[in-house]
Amino acid sequence: MPSEAEAIQERGTWQWGLEIDGLDELYIESCTPPEVEAVTRIRGQAGRQMNVPIPTGKMTVADMVLNKVMPANESDQWAWNLLMRAIDEPVNDVVFDFVLVEYDQGGDSGRVIDRTHYTGFVQKVVPGERSASEDEEHVVEEVTIKITAVPRKS
């Protein structure tokens, strides 16, 4: 198990991480977290100034998009192998729980700014172009994850 300093050095400029069962599985350069939208109706009375939104119980969650994704050195490769499977077609038969971790990139701390739990499946993977560099072979350009459960903070 690497020390915290080794993990920060390995992570380098990757601002996001994806954890499954407490293991760092993937590092992510940029991420568009899903937006959650709750359908509401306005409740108010005639002549009153204030309208109050009331949730109707219907909620939509947008897809999550991850850009420039690579496997973590200490991962068990489960998530990476899942991404490789999803290059050809969506892998909607494998729904998994994961934590999206945002790291502080200011200074050397590498501390965790935010952790959010999600449930979803890999919908689309756009592979990176192969180059002579070995590191580039292990980078995926874009991953789209279909979120199936409302996110929660940890």
Order of alpha helices (4+ residues) and beta strands (2+ residues): alpha-beta-beta-beta-beta-beta-alpha-beta-beta-beta
